[in-house]
Amino acid sequence: MTFRVLENSVRGAWWRGAALVLLLSVFASPAPGAGAKVPNRRVLLIGIDGCRFDAIERANTPHLDQLMASGCYDTDTQILGTRYTGNNTISGPGWSSILTGVWADKHGVNDNEFTGKNYREYPHFFSRLKTVYPQAFTASIVTWFPIQQHIVSAADEGRAVPAIGEDKSVAYAKADAIAAKETTRLLQEKDPTAVFFYIGQVDETGHKVGFHPSVTEYVEAIERADGHVGEVLAALRSRPNVAAEDWLVLVTSDHGGKGTGHGDGHKEPEILNSFMIVSGPAAQHGKLDEVTYLVDVPVTALTHLGVALDPAWKLDGRPVGLKHR
């Protein structure tokens, strides 16, 4: 599928110093909640499209392994809920659930056409964060264009890096490398509260040669993705004030795969399988015993960031893997 290129970078205002804050308070009326101080808690959410956990186990993934060792994880995160399972087992509904915290009967996305999307009522978790901390800096760097086109909102910096070329697995590998560098730059130059970094080549490689740990090319794509995870983590850990920042790193996927596809996989465990890693000082340790779902990912992020969950938001997820919820 070919998408036109979109790059939308919105630079949010970032004021420093008590004197400037005081000056602004004199000449401007503060927005609702603007007085809330942005906490030192931070979130990096990494999404690896179409990534099976059993293939991660086969691959050489030192960076994902390290995240699991310094946190907790579930090897069988469910991509469908128990209340509603009508959406297709593909990326549109998957990433919508991961980024909004509700299932498809609420966010309205049942396929990759995004017909019926209802992000106004159930927005990206960045929007929930901004209702409490309007000055929080948020950023989304992706290589699958529809995420930027449809799902992302309240991002101070948002970019979709185009994957150009007939061989989509190669095109996405190149785009992912650029996206990793952009995310690294952002972590080095900005002061983000929440960052979403998406990797697309694993899914495209699965579509080309097969979603299975026995498929060498698929495993190699996961290893390249792990390398990008390492680049971004290195940038995070080299931040000047990282010792004073409480970072939580979340990693997940929107679905698994079987053969060279994952559509209509409602009865296929290989397709219904995702995973969730929760890593950092605030995370529990070891394999999670509780059942986890895609919608738990943004709710865990918001909870770590100190955002009280408003019942009016009607979120389907719950915080998981945190020492204190």
C-alpha positions as CSV (number, residue, x, y, z in Angstrom):
1,M,0.0,0.0,0.0
2,T,1.4,3.4,-1.0
3,F,0.8,6.5,1.1
4,R,1.7,10.1,0.2
5,V,4.4,11.6,2.3
6,L,3.4,13.6,5.3
7,E,5.8,15.3,7.6
8,N,4.2,17.5,10.2
9,S,6.5,18.9,12.9
10,V,4.9,21.2,15.4
11,R,7.3,22.8,17.8
12,G,5.6,23.4,21.2
13,A,6.6,26.4,23.3
14,W,9.1,25.5,26.0
15,W,9.7,28.1,28.6
16,R,12.5,27.9,31.1
17,G,13.2,29.8,34.3
18,A,11.0,31.1,37.1
19,A,11.3,34.7,35.9
20,L,9.9,33.9,32.4
21,V,7.1,31.9,33.9
22,L,6.2,34.8,36.2
23,L,6.3,37.2,33.3
24,L,4.0,35.1,31.2
25,S,1.6,34.8,34.2
26,V,1.3,38.6,34.3
27,F,0.5,39.1,30.6
28,A,-1.5,36.0,29.8
29,S,-4.3,34.0,31.4
30,P,-3.2,30.5,32.1
31,A,-4.8,27.5,30.3
32,P,-6.8,25.1,32.5
33,G,-4.3,23.0,34.4
34,A,-1.4,25.1,33.2
35,G,-0.3,25.6,36.8
36,A,0.4,21.9,37.1
37,K,4.1,21.3,37.2
38,V,5.3,18.7,34.7
39,P,6.7,15.8,36.7
40,N,10.1,14.2,36.3
41,R,8.4,11.0,35.3
42,R,8.9,10.2,31.7
43,V,7.7,7.5,29.2
44,L,9.2,6.1,26.1
45,L,6.8,3.8,24.2
46,I,8.4,1.7,21.5
47,G,6.1,-0.2,19.0
48,I,7.4,-3.0,16.8
49,D,4.8,-3.8,14.3
50,G,4.0,-7.5,13.6
51,C,6.5,-8.9,16.1
52,R,6.0,-12.3,17.6
53,F,7.6,-12.9,21.0
54,D,8.7,-16.5,20.2
55,A,10.7,-14.9,17.4
56,I,12.3,-12.5,19.8
57,E,13.3,-15.5,21.8
58,R,15.0,-17.0,18.8
59,A,16.7,-13.7,17.8
60,N,19.8,-12.0,19.2
61,T,18.1,-9.1,21.0
62,P,20.4,-7.8,23.8
63,H,18.6,-4.5,24.2
64,L,15.1,-6.0,24.5
65,D,16.6,-8.7,26.8
66,Q,18.1,-5.9,29.0
67,L,14.8,-4.1,29.2
68,M,13.1,-7.3,30.4
69,A,15.9,-8.0,32.9
70,S,15.4,-4.5,34.4
71,G,11.6,-4.8,34.5
72,C,8.8,-7.1,33.8
73,Y,7.1,-8.6,30.8
74,D,4.2,-10.6,29.4
75,T,4.9,-13.0,26.5
76,D,1.2,-13.3,25.6
77,T,-0.4,-9.9,25.6
78,Q,-3.9,-10.2,24.0
79,I,-4.7,-8.0,21.0
80,L,-8.5,-8.4,21.4
81,G,-10.7,-7.8,24.4
82,T,-13.3,-9.9,26.0
83,R,-16.2,-7.4,25.4
84,Y,-15.6,-6.8,21.7
85,T,-13.7,-8.8,19.1
86,G,-15.3,-7.6,15.9
87,N,-12.3,-5.7,14.5
88,N,-9.8,-7.2,12.1
89,T,-6.5,-8.4,13.5
90,I,-4.5,-5.8,11.7
91,S,-2.6,-2.5,12.3
92,G,-5.3,0.1,12.2
93,P,-7.3,-1.3,15.1
94,G,-4.2,-2.5,16.9
95,W,-2.3,0.7,17.1
96,S,-5.6,2.6,17.8
97,S,-6.1,0.4,20.9
98,I,-2.4,0.7,21.9
99,L,-2.5,4.5,21.7
100,T,-6.0,5.3,23.0
101,G,-6.5,2.6,25.7
102,V,-9.9,1.5,24.4
103,W,-11.1,-1.3,22.1
104,A,-12.4,-0.9,18.6
105,D,-16.1,-0.6,19.5
106,K,-15.1,2.7,21.2
107,H,-12.3,4.1,19.0
108,G,-14.3,3.1,15.9
109,V,-11.4,1.6,13.9
110,N,-12.1,-1.9,12.7
111,D,-9.7,-2.1,9.7
112,N,-7.0,-0.1,7.9
113,E,-9.5,2.2,6.2
114,F,-10.2,4.1,9.5
115,T,-13.8,4.5,8.6
116,G,-15.8,5.4,11.7
117,K,-12.8,6.5,13.7
118,N,-13.9,8.2,16.9
119,Y,-10.7,9.8,18.2
120,R,-12.5,12.9,19.3
121,E,-14.1,11.0,22.1
122,Y,-11.3,8.5,22.6
123,P,-8.0,10.3,21.7
124,H,-4.4,9.4,21.7
125,F,-3.0,9.2,25.3
126,F,-0.9,12.3,24.6
127,S,-4.2,14.2,24.8
128,R,-5.0,12.7,28.2
129,L,-1.6,13.7,29.4
130,K,-2.0,17.3,28.1
131,T,-5.3,17.7,30.0
132,V,-3.4,17.4,33.2
133,Y,0.0,18.7,32.2
134,P,-0.5,21.1,29.3
135,Q,3.2,22.0,29.2
136,A,4.3,18.4,28.8
137,F,6.3,17.9,25.6
138,T,5.1,15.0,23.5
139,A,6.6,13.4,20.4
140,S,5.7,10.7,17.9
141,I,8.1,9.3,15.3
142,V,6.6,6.6,13.1
143,T,7.2,5.0,9.7
144,W,3.6,3.8,9.1
145,F,1.9,6.9,7.7
146,P,-1.7,6.2,9.0
147,I,-0.6,6.5,12.6
148,Q,0.5,10.1,12.0
149,Q,-2.4,10.8,9.6
150,H,-5.2,9.5,11.8
151,I,-4.3,8.6,15.4
152,V,-1.7,11.1,16.6
153,S,-3.0,14.1,18.4
154,A,-1.6,16.6,21.0
155,A,2.0,15.9,19.7
156,D,4.4,18.8,20.0
157,E,6.6,17.0,17.5
158,G,5.1,14.5,15.1
159,R,6.7,12.9,12.0
160,A,6.0,10.1,9.6
161,V,9.1,9.0,7.9
162,P,8.2,7.7,4.4
163,A,9.0,4.2,3.4
164,I,9.7,4.5,-0.3
165,G,10.3,1.6,-2.7
166,E,8.6,-1.4,-4.2
167,D,10.2,-3.9,-1.7
168,K,8.4,-2.7,1.5
169,S,10.6,-4.7,3.8
170,V,13.7,-2.9,2.5
171,A,11.9,0.5,2.3
172,Y,10.7,0.2,5.9
173,A,14.2,-0.9,7.1
174,K,15.6,2.3,5.6
175,A,12.8,4.4,7.0
176,D,13.1,2.8,10.5
177,A,16.8,3.7,10.5
178,I,15.9,7.4,9.9
179,A,13.2,7.3,12.5
180,A,15.6,5.9,15.0
181,K,18.0,8.8,14.4
182,E,15.2,11.3,14.6
183,T,14.1,9.8,18.0
184,T,17.7,9.9,19.1
185,R,18.0,13.5,18.1
186,L,14.8,14.4,19.9
187,L,16.0,12.7,23.2
188,Q,19.3,14.6,22.9
189,E,17.9,18.0,22.0
190,K,14.5,18.2,23.6
191,D,12.9,17.7,27.0
192,P,10.1,15.2,26.3
193,T,7.6,13.9,28.8
194,A,6.2,11.1,26.5
195,V,7.7,9.7,23.3
196,F,6.3,7.1,20.9
197,F,8.8,5.5,18.5
198,Y,7.4,3.0,15.9
199,I,9.3,0.4,13.9
200,G,7.7,-1.1,10.8
201,Q,10.1,-3.5,9.1
202,V,9.4,-6.6,11.1
203,D,5.8,-6.6,9.9
204,E,6.7,-6.0,6.3
205,T,9.3,-8.7,6.4
206,G,6.7,-11.1,7.8
207,H,4.4,-10.3,4.9
208,K,7.2,-10.9,2.5
209,V,8.7,-14.2,3.8
210,G,6.7,-15.3,6.8
211,F,5.9,-14.6,10.4
212,H,7.7,-17.4,12.2
213,P,10.9,-17.8,14.3
214,S,12.1,-20.4,11.8
215,V,12.2,-17.7,9.1
216,T,15.7,-16.3,9.0
217,E,14.8,-13.0,7.4
218,Y,12.0,-12.4,9.9
219,V,14.4,-13.0,12.8
220,E,17.0,-10.7,11.2
221,A,14.4,-7.9,11.0
222,I,13.7,-8.3,14.7
223,E,17.5,-8.1,15.4
224,R,17.7,-4.8,13.3
225,A,14.7,-3.5,15.3
226,D,16.5,-4.4,18.5
227,G,19.5,-2.4,17.2
228,H,17.3,0.7,16.8
229,V,15.9,0.1,20.3
230,G,19.5,0.2,21.5
231,E,20.3,3.4,19.7
232,V,17.3,5.1,21.3
233,L,18.0,3.8,24.8
234,A,21.6,5.0,24.5
235,A,20.4,8.5,23.7
236,L,18.0,8.3,26.7
237,R,20.7,7.2,29.1
238,S,23.0,9.9,27.9
239,R,20.6,12.7,28.7
240,P,22.3,15.3,31.0
241,N,19.6,15.1,33.7
242,V,18.7,11.4,33.3
243,A,19.6,10.7,36.9
244,A,16.8,13.1,38.0
245,E,14.3,11.7,35.5
246,D,12.1,8.6,36.2
247,W,11.9,7.0,32.8
248,L,9.5,4.1,32.1
249,V,10.1,2.2,28.9
250,L,7.2,0.3,27.3
251,V,7.6,-2.0,24.3
252,T,4.8,-3.8,22.5
253,S,3.4,-5.0,19.1
254,D,0.0,-4.7,17.5
255,H,-0.3,-8.4,16.5
256,G,1.6,-11.5,15.6
257,G,1.3,-13.3,12.3
258,K,0.9,-16.7,10.6
259,G,2.2,-17.6,7.2
260,T,2.6,-14.3,5.4
261,G,-0.4,-12.6,7.0
262,H,-2.4,-11.7,10.1
263,G,-5.8,-10.7,8.9
264,D,-8.9,-12.5,10.1
265,G,-6.8,-14.1,12.8
266,H,-9.5,-14.3,15.5
267,K,-8.9,-18.0,16.1
268,E,-5.2,-18.1,15.4
269,P,-3.0,-17.9,18.6
270,E,0.1,-17.0,16.5
271,I,-1.8,-13.9,15.3
272,L,-3.5,-13.0,18.6
273,N,-0.1,-13.1,20.4
274,S,1.6,-9.9,21.2
275,F,3.9,-9.0,24.2
276,M,4.4,-6.2,26.6
277,I,7.6,-5.0,28.3
278,V,7.5,-2.6,31.3
279,S,11.0,-1.5,32.3
280,G,12.6,1.0,34.6
281,P,12.9,1.9,38.3
282,A,9.1,2.0,38.6
283,A,8.6,-1.4,37.1
284,Q,8.0,-4.7,38.8
285,H,10.4,-7.5,38.0
286,G,10.0,-10.9,36.3
287,K,7.3,-12.4,34.1
288,L,3.9,-11.1,34.7
289,D,1.3,-13.6,35.9
290,E,-1.7,-11.5,35.1
291,V,-3.3,-11.4,31.7
292,T,-2.4,-8.2,29.8
293,Y,-4.1,-6.5,26.8
294,L,-3.0,-3.9,24.3
295,V,-5.2,-1.3,25.9
296,D,-3.2,-1.6,29.1
297,V,-0.2,0.0,27.5
298,P,-1.3,3.7,27.4
299,V,-3.0,3.4,30.8
300,T,0.2,2.1,32.3
301,A,2.0,5.1,30.7
302,L,-0.5,7.6,32.0
303,T,-0.4,6.1,35.5
304,H,3.4,6.3,35.6
305,L,3.2,9.9,34.5
306,G,0.9,10.8,37.4
307,V,-2.2,11.3,35.4
308,A,-5.3,10.4,37.5
309,L,-7.6,8.2,35.3
310,D,-10.9,10.0,34.8
311,P,-13.9,7.6,34.7
312,A,-15.4,9.9,32.1
313,W,-12.7,8.8,29.7
314,K,-14.2,5.2,29.8
315,L,-10.8,3.6,29.3
316,D,-10.7,-0.2,28.8
317,G,-7.1,-0.7,30.0
318,R,-5.6,-0.8,33.4
319,P,-2.1,-0.1,34.7
320,V,0.1,-3.2,34.8
321,G,3.7,-4.0,35.8
322,L,4.2,-1.0,38.0
323,K,5.4,-1.2,41.6
324,H,2.8,1.4,42.7
325,R,-0.4,1.9,40.7
